[in-house]
Amino acid sequence: MLSAACFVVIVAGMKAAGAILVPFLLSIFIALIFSPVLFWMQSKGVRQGISILIILIAIILVAILLGRLVGGSINEFLGEQKGLQSKLAERSAPLIAWLESKGVDVTDENISELLNPGKAIQMAQNTLVALQGMIKLVFLILLTVVFVLLEASGFPRKLQAAFGAEGDEALSGFTQFAASVKRYLAIKTIFSALTGILIWLWLTILGVDFAMVWGLLAFLLNYIPNIGSILAAVPAVLVALVLTGTGGALLTAAGFLVVNLVLGSIIEPRYMGRGLGLSTLVVFLSLVFWGWVLGPVGMLLSVPLTMVLKIGMASSETTRWISILLGSDTSGKAPSPVEP
């Protein structure tokens, strides 16, 4: 009961502090992704300050490039979102009429709202608006990334000094945990970026409007395994249906299916390794939970946050059973999270 009460208090505090917690978590994940680059440059003799400056310049250049490439498309999509929803409603009217002719009552307001395909476009809009809100906090995020990277190299020594004789054991556990998290985030980011680029190229070839927006959405939602690819595909397919017809919608869906099947189901698991998967139920529950606590950005961070918890649980013998329950491996084994 005490543990449950503590959990409720912590979750309530996180929800109340969401405006501060979300940019901080984004900063932590960005720092974890770039920390291997920092340590690599330091191993080559580059000073810490210069290494961090190079990483900071790279992050700013990527942000500027994305802003120029995607910003206009996002604003254009948000401006035409209502028009797309009305056109989609017109397209779905024959389907509703057919269902009613078969005796299915869809006139009830709740059912009509549930069957409203415009909700998928609304979901995409909410995600993109939340992303734009994070871009406005870019200075705070970058500043936090700098301080996290500054602390990264000296933290193991602090851990040893704080725990005294137990420092070596604590350092070993922390090193394993940090390596697992960095490896997971690095691999996931690479494959998510590759997914977004391929989707963008395919939709550009098909002539689907807002191809850059759908590529960005595919990149972001690819952090959510199993469910993310579906969430990214639905609004793109609906817009293709409205603007290019049934053939364009089918080709759009086929592109999403092939990219996610090849990258997400065949290639990525080989690099990710065993022990780094979450069960489908845990993915869905984490999506709902973190989305409720932290909003749309929490949905994007839901699986990375849950993966951090899973890896942390696997690093200790007393909590390894929780990691096994969260995982997708049905063999009952909990392989080392850093195992390739």
Sequence and secondary structure as in RCSB ss.txt:
>XXXX:A:sequence
MLSAACFVVIVAGMKAAGAILVPFLLSIFIALIFSPVLFWMQSKGVRQGISILIILIAIILVAILLGRLVGGSIN
EFLGEQKGLQSKLAERSAPLIAWLESKGVDVTDENISELLNPGKAIQMAQNTLVALQGMIKLVFLILLTVVFVLL
EASGFPRKLQAAFGAEGDEALSGFTQFAASVKRYLAIKTIFSALTGILIWLWLTILGVDFAMVWGLLAFLLNYIP
NIGSILAAVPAVLVALVLTGTGGALLTAAGFLVVNLVLGSIIEPRYMGRGLGLSTLVVFLSLVFWGWVLGPVGML
LSVPLTMVLKIGMASSETTRWISILLGSDTSGKAPSPVEP
>XXXX:A:secstr
 HHHHHHHHHHHHHHHTHHHHHHHHHHHHHHHHHHHHHHHHHHTT  HHHHHHHHHHHHHHHHHHHHHHHHHHHH
HHHHHHHHHHHHHHHHHHHHHHHHHHTT    SHHHHHHT THHHHHHHHHHHHHHHHHHTTHHHHHHHHHHHHH
HHTTHHHHHHHHHGGGHHHHHHHHHHHHHHHHHHHHHHHHHHHHHHHHHHHHHHHHT TTHHHHHHHHHHHTTST
THHHHHHHHHHHHHHHHHH HHHHHHHHHHHHHHIIIIIIIIHHHHH TT  B HHHHHHHHHHHHHHH HHHHH
HHHHHHHHHHHHHHTSTTTHHHHHHHBS TTS    TT  
